[in-house]
Amino acid sequence: MDYLFVALGLVGLFLGGDALVRGSVGLARRMAISPLLIGLTVVGFGTSTPELLVSVEAALGGVPDVALGNVVGSNIANVLLIIGATALIWPIAVSGATLRRDTGVMVAAALALIPIFALGEVGRAAGLALVTALAGYLVWAYLAPGDDVPDEADLPPPMPAPRAALWLVGGLVALMLGARFLVDGAVAIAEDFGLSEAFIGLTIVAVGTSLPELATSVVAALRRQSAIAIGNVIGSNIFNVLGILGVTAIISPIPVAPRFLVFDLPIMIAASLLLTGLLLLRPAIGRVLGALMLIAYIAYILSAQG
């Protein structure tokens, strides 16, 4: 039954995230909101909603290691698993001044967690600071869009308001149910096998909540749209740290187990620096590098339980 809960949770998160983004973008288009603002807010928050609901559910449910592992593990999976798989399908080549800004914000957000984790808790003050930083980043990105402004032709047509509302409500319901099933099932499995809650959060839960990003990046790779695949991962990593962790900590302060500071966070930072270096210093991330990133992710999973 626990495995059924996990499976139902993963399906709910995947379908709910897709429905939420469809409805949000359709409604935003109907309201004549600019493509840039849609990309920065509606789609960005929409694809991060699974992480938010799972982390809040876990924190309120008394399993903070799952909440924290979800954020850190998702960021590691986004780089090593999603970018690795995407590059394996089609080499990734992206450049531009905006890329330098966004990768810089991603790395800065990861580094900001060092002093926060060192305190032993992500408290409400730290959560508020993270959310404030996210608001500042969104304003900065909106006022200085750079060279990555999405084209009207890349967005879906406006959607009738009733249909968009149905997508929105259905997506939120699926996400909430999926989050509950995933957390309950994952924690039960961890207890049955003697696995730590942190390990479950860093692996099963983290990959599960990253399914929308994985699907988006793989489809983008198949369509030869490297910028979408990269932007999806970088944006998700920024939202996970500043938005998801920040909001969760404001709702319920999160104790930080020592392993996150000495093991998982350094790997997350290293993955962020690796992606930044590859994007800024190489013309493309090819299939060989993609395979190596996947191997690195498998190695991390195998060592995470220890």
C-alpha positions in Angstrom: 0.0 0.0 0.0 2.9 2.4 0.8 4.3 1.9 -2.7 0.8 2.6 -4.2 0.7 5.8 -2.2 4.1 6.9 -3.6 3.0 6.0 -7.1 -0.3 7.8 -6.8 1.6 10.8 -5.3 4.1 10.9 -8.2 1.3 10.7 -10.8 -0.7 13.4 -8.9 2.3 15.8 -8.8 3.1 15.3 -12.5 -0.4 15.7 -13.8 -1.3 18.4 -11.3 1.8 20.4 -12.1 1.1 20.2 -15.9 -2.6 21.2 -15.4 -1.7 24.1 -13.1 0.8 25.5 -15.6 -1.7 25.0 -18.5 -4.5 26.8 -16.7 -2.2 29.6 -15.3 -0.7 30.4 -18.7 -4.1 30.2 -20.4 -5.7 32.5 -18.0 -2.7 34.9 -18.0 -2.9 35.0 -21.8 -6.6 35.8 -21.6 -5.8 38.7 -19.3 -3.2 40.0 -21.8 -0.3 39.6 -19.4 3.1 40.0 -21.1 5.0 36.8 -22.1 7.9 37.9 -19.9 5.8 38.2 -16.8 4.1 34.8 -17.5 7.5 33.2 -17.8 8.9 34.8 -14.6 5.9 34.2 -12.4 3.1 31.9 -13.6 5.3 29.2 -15.2 8.1 29.5 -12.7 5.9 29.2 -9.6 3.7 26.7 -11.3 6.4 24.1 -12.0 7.7 24.7 -8.4 4.3 24.1 -6.8 5.0 20.3 -6.2 8.1 21.1 -4.3 6.3 23.8 -2.2 3.3 21.6 -1.3 5.5 18.6 -0.5 7.9 20.6 1.7 5.1 22.4 3.6 3.3 19.1 4.1 6.5 17.4 5.4 7.4 20.3 7.7 3.9 20.5 9.2 3.8 16.7 9.4 6.9 16.6 11.6 9.4 15.2 9.1 11.7 18.2 8.5 14.4 16.1 6.9 12.0 15.2 4.0 11.1 18.9 3.6 14.8 20.0 3.5 15.9 16.9 1.5 13.2 17.7 -1.1 14.7 21.2 -1.8 18.4 20.2 -1.8 17.8 16.9 -3.6 15.6 18.6 -6.3 18.4 21.0 -7.1 21.0 18.3 -7.3 18.6 16.2 -9.5 17.8 19.2 -11.7 21.5 19.6 -12.6 22.9 16.1 -12.7 19.8 14.1 -13.7 17.7 16.5 -15.8 20.5 18.3 -17.6 22.4 15.0 -18.0 19.4 13.3 -19.5 18.6 16.3 -21.7 22.2 16.6 -23.0 22.1 12.9 -23.7 19.1 13.4 -26.0 20.4 16.5 -27.7 23.6 18.7 -27.0 22.7 21.9 -25.0 24.1 25.2 -26.3 23.0 28.4 -24.7 24.7 31.8 -24.3 23.9 35.4 -23.4 24.2 38.1 -20.8 21.0 37.0 -19.1 22.4 33.5 -18.6 25.3 34.9 -16.7 22.9 36.9 -14.4 20.6 33.9 -13.7 23.4 31.4 -13.1 25.0 33.9 -10.8 21.8 34.2 -8.8 21.5 30.4 -8.7 25.0 30.0 -7.2 24.5 32.9 -4.8 21.3 31.4 -3.5 23.0 28.1 -2.9 26.0 29.7 -1.1 23.5 31.7 1.1 22.4 28.4 2.6 25.8 27.8 4.2 25.4 30.3 7.1 21.7 29.5 7.4 22.3 25.7 7.7 25.3 26.4 10.1 22.8 27.9 12.6 21.0 24.5 12.8 17.6 25.8 11.7 16.0 27.6 8.8 13.9 29.9 10.9 11.2 32.4 10.0 13.6 35.3 9.8 15.8 33.4 7.3 12.7 32.3 5.4 11.6 35.9 5.1 15.0 36.9 3.9 15.0 34.2 1.2 11.5 35.2 0.0 12.5 38.9 -0.1 15.6 38.0 -2.2 13.3 36.1 -4.6 11.0 39.2 -4.9 14.1 41.3 -5.6 15.3 38.9 -8.3 11.9 38.8 -10.0 11.8 42.6 -10.1 15.3 42.7 -11.4 14.5 40.2 -14.1 11.3 42.0 -15.1 13.0 45.4 -15.3 16.1 44.1 -17.1 14.8 41.1 -19.2 18.0 40.9 -21.3 18.1 38.7 -24.4 15.9 35.8 -23.3 12.5 37.4 -23.6 10.1 34.7 -24.8 8.4 35.1 -28.1 4.6 35.4 -28.4 4.7 32.6 -30.9 6.2 30.2 -28.3 3.2 30.6 -26.0 -0.1 28.8 -26.2 -3.2 30.8 -27.4 -5.5 32.4 -24.9 -7.8 30.0 -23.1 -11.5 30.6 -22.2 -11.7 31.7 -18.6 -14.0 28.8 -17.4 -11.6 26.2 -19.0 -8.5 27.8 -17.5 -10.2 27.9 -14.1 -11.0 24.2 -14.3 -7.3 23.4 -15.2 -6.2 25.6 -12.2 -8.5 24.0 -9.7 -7.9 20.5 -11.0 -4.2 21.0 -10.9 -4.2 22.3 -7.4 -6.4 19.5 -6.1 -4.1 16.9 -7.8 -1.0 18.5 -6.4 -2.4 18.6 -2.8 -3.4 15.0 -3.0 -0.2 14.0 -4.7 1.9 15.7 -2.0 0.0 14.0 0.8 0.3 10.5 -0.8 3.9 11.0 -1.6 5.0 12.1 1.8 3.0 9.5 3.7 4.1 6.7 1.4 7.8 7.7 1.4 8.0 8.1 5.2 6.3 4.7 5.7 8.8 3.0 3.2 11.7 4.7 5.0 10.6 3.3 8.3 10.0 -0.2 6.9 13.5 -0.5 5.4 15.3 1.5 8.1 16.1 4.3 5.6 16.6 7.8 6.9 13.9 10.4 6.2 16.6 12.6 4.8 17.6 9.9 2.2 14.0 9.5 1.1 13.6 13.3 0.8 16.8 13.6 -1.2 15.9 10.8 -3.6 12.4 9.6 -4.1 10.6 12.7 -3.1 13.1 15.1 -4.7 13.0 13.3 -8.1 9.2 13.0 -7.8 8.7 16.7 -7.4 11.1 17.4 -10.2 9.0 15.4 -12.7 7.5 18.6 -14.2 11.0 20.0 -14.8 12.2 16.7 -16.2 9.3 16.4 -18.6 9.7 20.0 -19.8 13.4 19.7 -20.4 13.2 16.4 -22.2 10.4 17.8 -24.5 12.5 20.9 -25.1 15.5 18.8 -26.0 13.5 16.7 -28.5 12.4 20.0 -30.1 16.0 21.3 -30.1 15.1 24.2 -27.8 18.1 24.3 -25.5 17.3 27.7 -24.0 14.0 26.4 -22.6 15.6 23.3 -21.1 18.4 25.3 -19.4 16.1 28.2 -18.3 13.7 25.7 -16.8 16.4 24.1 -14.6 18.1 27.4 -13.5 14.8 29.0 -12.7 13.6 26.0 -10.8 16.8 25.9 -8.7 16.4 29.6 -7.8 12.7 29.2 -6.9 13.5 26.0 -4.8 16.0 27.8 -2.5 14.5 31.3 -2.3 10.8 30.6 -2.7 10.1 27.0 -1.6 12.5 26.8 1.3 11.7 30.4 2.3 7.9 30.0 2.3 8.2 26.6 4.1 10.4 28.1 6.8 8.0 31.0 7.3 5.1 28.6 7.8 7.1 26.1 10.0 10.8 26.6 11.0 12.9 23.7 9.7 15.6 22.0 11.9 18.8 21.2 9.8 20.4 17.8 10.4 24.2 18.0 10.4 24.4 15.8 7.2 22.9 18.6 5.1 25.6 21.0 6.0 28.6 18.7 5.6 27.5 16.5 2.7 24.4 17.3 0.7 24.7 21.1 0.6 28.3 21.0 -0.7 27.2 18.7 -3.5 24.3 21.0 -4.4 26.8 23.9 -4.5 29.3 21.9 -6.6 26.5 20.9 -9.0 25.5 24.6 -9.4 29.1 25.7 -10.0 29.6 22.8 -12.5 26.5 23.8 -14.5 27.6 27.5 -14.5 31.1 26.7 -15.6 29.9 24.4 -18.4 27.4 26.9 -19.7 29.8 29.9 -19.6 33.1 28.3 -20.6 32.0 25.7 -23.2 30.1 26.1 -26.5 27.8 23.2 -25.6 27.1 20.4 -23.1 27.4 17.3 -25.3 26.3 13.7 -24.9 29.5 12.6 -23.2 29.2 15.3 -20.5 25.5 14.4 -20.2 26.4 10.7 -19.5 29.1 11.7 -17.0 26.5 13.9 -15.1 24.1 11.0 -15.0 26.9 8.7 -13.6 27.7 11.4 -11.0 24.0 11.5 -10.0 23.9 7.7 -9.6 27.1 7.9 -7.5 25.5 10.5 -5.3 22.4 8.4 -4.8 24.5 5.4 -3.8 26.5 7.4 -1.3 23.6 9.5 0.1 22.3 6.8 2.5 25.6 6.6 4.2 
